[in-house]
Amino acid sequence: MLSYGIDRILQLLPHRYPFLLVDRVLEASEDGSRLVAVKNVTASEPYFQGHFPGNPIMPGVLQIEAMAQAAGLMYMGSAAALGPDAAAADSFDTILMSVDGAKFRRIVRPGDQLRIETTLVSRKGRIGKAVGRITVDGNPAAECTMMFMLAPRKRQ
C-alpha cells in the first residue's frame, strides 16, 4: 500500500484551490484497484458563505466531486492501472462521465473529516467504473458509482 500527500496529489490532478477536494491519500493499492483519502472540511470553504448562511452544509455535489477526484487519484496514481499509458500519466486527466445511485446519508459540516474510499469495479481501455463511499467518524455520509475516462490533457 502506498500513501502520499498534497505534492503528489497536485502532480496527478489538475484541480487547484478552491476546487481541490482531497487533502491526503492514506492508502492506495499498487494495482490501482483501491484508494482511501481524506478531506478536512473547514469553515473557511468558500461555498459555506451561501450554503447555507447560519447553517453551513457541504453540498452533495461537492461530496460526489471529492469521490470523483479520489477515483482519479486511484487511477492516475498506479502504473499498473494505466498500463501502456503509465509513462505519460501527466499527459492525461480523468474525466467524470456518469454518476449512478448517489445517496447522501448524513449532513457534512465544518470540522468533519471525510474518509473517501474508492474501489475500481471495471476497466476497459481508457474507461473505468468505480464505487465511491464517504464516511465521517465511521458513519456513512455519501456513496455513488462513477464512470470516468482518461482524456489527453490540454496544455494552455
Residue pairs with C-beta under 8 A, 6 or more apart in sequence:
1 27
1 28
1 29
1 30
2 25
2 27
2 28
2 29
2 30
2 77
3 24
3 25
3 26
3 27
3 28
4 24
4 25
4 28
4 77
5 24
5 25
6 23
6 24
8 25
8 77
9 20
9 22
9 23
9 24
9 25
9 73
10 16
10 20
11 90
12 72
12 73
12 76
12 77
12 89
12 90
13 20
13 22
13 69
13 72
13 73
13 76
13 93
14 93
14 153
15 21
15 69
18 45
18 46
19 65
20 69
21 39
21 62
21 65
21 66
21 69
22 37
22 38
22 39
22 66
22 69
22 70
22 73
22 116
23 37
23 38
23 39
23 40
24 37
24 38
25 35
25 36
25 37
25 73
25 77
26 36
26 37
26 38
27 34
27 35
27 36
28 34
28 35
28 36
28 73
28 74
28 77
28 78
29 35
29 78
30 78
30 80
31 78
31 80
31 81
32 74
32 75
32 77
32 78
32 80
32 81
32 82
32 120
33 74
33 81
33 119
33 120
34 74
34 117
34 118
34 119
34 120
35 70
35 71
35 73
35 74
35 77
35 116
35 117
35 118
36 115
36 116
36 117
37 70
37 73
37 115
37 116
37 118
38 113
38 114
38 115
38 116
39 66
39 113
39 114
39 116
40 113
40 114
41 58
41 108
41 109
41 110
41 111
41 112
41 113
41 114
42 110
42 111
43 56
43 110
43 111
45 58
45 110
47 58
47 59
47 62
48 56
48 58
48 110
51 57
51 58
51 59
56 109
56 110
57 107
57 108
57 109
58 108
58 109
58 112
60 102
60 104
60 142
63 104
63 108
63 114
63 134
63 141
63 142
64 99
64 102
64 132
64 142
64 144
64 146
66 114
66 116
66 134
67 116
67 118
67 132
67 133
67 134
67 142
67 144
67 146
68 94
68 96
68 99
68 132
68 146
68 148
70 116
70 117
70 118
70 132
71 94
71 118
71 128
71 130
71 132
71 146
71 148
72 93
72 94
72 148
74 81
74 118
74 120
74 130
75 81
75 82
75 94
75 120
75 128
75 130
75 148
75 150
76 82
76 89
76 92
76 94
79 86
79 89
80 86
81 120
81 123
81 128
82 89
82 92
82 150
85 92
85 126
85 150
90 153
91 152
91 153
92 150
92 151
92 152
92 153
93 150
93 151
93 153
94 128
94 148
94 149
94 150
94 151
95 148
95 149
95 150
95 151
96 146
96 147
96 148
97 127
97 146
97 147
97 148
97 149
98 146
98 147
99 144
99 145
99 146
100 144
100 145
100 146
101 143
101 144
101 145
102 142
102 143
102 144
103 142
103 143
103 144
104 141
104 142
105 139
105 140
105 141
105 142
105 143
106 136
106 139
106 140
106 141
108 114
108 134
108 136
108 141
108 142
112 136
112 137
112 141
113 136
113 137
114 134
114 135
114 136
114 141
115 134
115 135
115 136
116 132
116 133
116 134
117 132
117 133
117 134
117 135
118 130
118 131
118 132
118 133
119 130
119 131
120 128
120 129
120 130
121 129
121 130
121 131
121 145
122 128
122 129
123 129
126 149
126 150
126 151
127 147
127 148
127 149
128 147
128 148
128 149
128 150
129 145
129 146
129 147
129 148
130 145
130 146
130 148
131 143
131 144
131 145
131 146
132 142
132 143
132 144
132 145
132 146
133 140
133 142
133 143
134 140
134 141
134 142
134 143
135 141
